[in-house]
Amino acid sequence: FELSLSKKLNPFGNLKAYWWLFAVWDNRFFYLNTRKQTMADEASNNLDPVFQIQRVYLKEASLEQPNSPAILLQHDNPAVDIQLGVEATPISEGVYEVSVTATVHTKIADKTVFLVEAKQAGIFEIRNLPQEQMPQIMGITCPQIVYPYLRGNVSDIISRAGFPPVHLAEINFQAMYEQQQAEAAATPLQ
């Protein structure tokens, strides 16, 4: 880095120009460092609740058509079985991965037409919330955010495989969570 000023603009000579430049640089550096420390102190002292979506992504997807092409020539109505699951995993302090898994198994008689398994996940930053609220957030709020992406991906996979799309219904994750809690409470501890 080189600074050249004409004597007309800088009557004190180049030495003073360099001194002035470093003085300004030092003050700016001190201001920036002070501001960064102040912001870090504010963040560490701030206990406001935090809920942020970091990322939503398709974690796994598979399609199986074990009886193709013969099963494709049958014109019977298939039976469709759909299973859903929710998982929550801590990644680091205050950061969690919540995933929703769907399994769509379609059969004609006892032969599989297709089997689709997909897992959609989201990474969530959740801080400064009461511990008693965390199960509801992990079992209701986060899956409600992730599920529409899963629905779209499952429908797309099935359509691209050449089948009529299977549209997953809207899910009431609160009712699903409450049912799981009731079942867990009814099950005796061993």
Solvent accessible surface area in square Angstrom, and as a share of the most:
residue,aa,sasa,rsa
1,F,209,0.87
2,E,146,0.66
3,L,44,0.22
4,S,96,0.62
5,L,68,0.34
6,S,60,0.39
7,K,164,0.69
8,K,188,0.80
9,L,139,0.69
10,N,16,0.08
11,P,106,0.67
12,F,147,0.61
13,G,21,0.20
14,N,87,0.45
15,L,146,0.73
16,K,106,0.45
17,A,7,0.05
18,Y,80,0.31
19,W,170,0.60
20,W,149,0.52
21,L,40,0.20
22,F,121,0.50
23,A,32,0.25
24,V,50,0.29
25,W,151,0.53
26,D,85,0.44
27,N,105,0.54
28,R,135,0.49
29,F,112,0.47
30,F,144,0.60
31,Y,138,0.52
32,L,87,0.43
33,N,56,0.29
34,T,56,0.33
35,R,104,0.38
36,K,134,0.57
37,Q,122,0.54
38,T,54,0.32
39,M,104,0.46
40,A,61,0.48
41,D,79,0.41
42,E,100,0.45
43,A,71,0.55
44,S,83,0.53
45,N,115,0.59
46,N,75,0.39
47,L,137,0.68
48,D,86,0.44
49,P,91,0.57
50,V,41,0.24
51,F,75,0.31
52,Q,96,0.43
53,I,87,0.44
54,Q,88,0.39
55,R,156,0.57
56,V,38,0.22
57,Y,61,0.23
58,L,76,0.38
59,K,89,0.38
60,E,99,0.45
61,A,51,0.40
62,S,48,0.31
63,L,65,0.32
64,E,85,0.38
65,Q,58,0.26
66,P,86,0.54
67,N,48,0.24
68,S,40,0.26
69,P,102,0.64
70,A,71,0.55
71,I,5,0.03
72,L,87,0.43
73,L,141,0.70
74,Q,80,0.36
75,H,175,0.78
76,D,91,0.47
77,N,142,0.73
78,P,65,0.41
79,A,69,0.54
80,V,71,0.41
81,D,72,0.37
82,I,68,0.34
83,Q,104,0.46
84,L,48,0.24
85,G,28,0.27
86,V,43,0.25
87,E,90,0.40
88,A,50,0.39
89,T,67,0.39
90,P,94,0.59
91,I,96,0.49
92,S,65,0.42
93,E,151,0.68
94,G,9,0.09
95,V,27,0.15
96,Y,44,0.17
97,E,24,0.11
98,V,0,0.00
99,S,6,0.04
100,V,0,0.00
101,T,39,0.22
102,A,0,0.00
103,T,33,0.19
104,V,0,0.00
105,H,48,0.21
106,T,3,0.02
107,K,76,0.32
108,I,14,0.07
109,A,99,0.77
110,D,120,0.62
111,K,105,0.44
112,T,22,0.13
113,V,11,0.06
114,F,7,0.03
115,L,35,0.18
116,V,0,0.00
117,E,74,0.33
118,A,1,0.01
119,K,35,0.15
120,Q,6,0.02
121,A,0,0.00
122,G,0,0.00
123,I,40,0.20
124,F,0,0.00
125,E,32,0.14
126,I,5,0.03
127,R,88,0.32
128,N,71,0.36
129,L,41,0.21
130,P,60,0.37
131,Q,143,0.64
132,E,129,0.58
133,Q,83,0.37
134,M,18,0.08
135,P,66,0.41
136,Q,79,0.35
137,I,22,0.11
138,M,20,0.09
139,G,17,0.17
140,I,25,0.13
141,T,52,0.30
142,C,0,0.00
143,P,0,0.00
144,Q,87,0.39
145,I,45,0.23
146,V,0,0.00
147,Y,5,0.02
148,P,73,0.46
149,Y,118,0.45
150,L,0,0.00
151,R,66,0.24
152,G,42,0.40
153,N,43,0.22
154,V,0,0.00
155,S,18,0.12
156,D,62,0.32
157,I,35,0.18
158,I,0,0.00
159,S,49,0.32
160,R,193,0.70
161,A,28,0.22
162,G,68,0.65
163,F,23,0.10
164,P,106,0.67
165,P,65,0.41
166,V,25,0.15
167,H,130,0.58
168,L,3,0.02
169,A,72,0.56
170,E,130,0.58
171,I,53,0.27
172,N,96,0.49
173,F,3,0.01
174,Q,94,0.42
175,A,49,0.38
176,M,40,0.18
177,Y,27,0.10
178,E,95,0.42
179,Q,109,0.49
180,Q,87,0.39
181,Q,88,0.39
182,A,62,0.48
183,E,96,0.43
184,A,67,0.52
185,A,90,0.70
186,A,85,0.66
187,T,83,0.48
188,P,109,0.68
189,L,178,0.88
190,Q,224,1.00
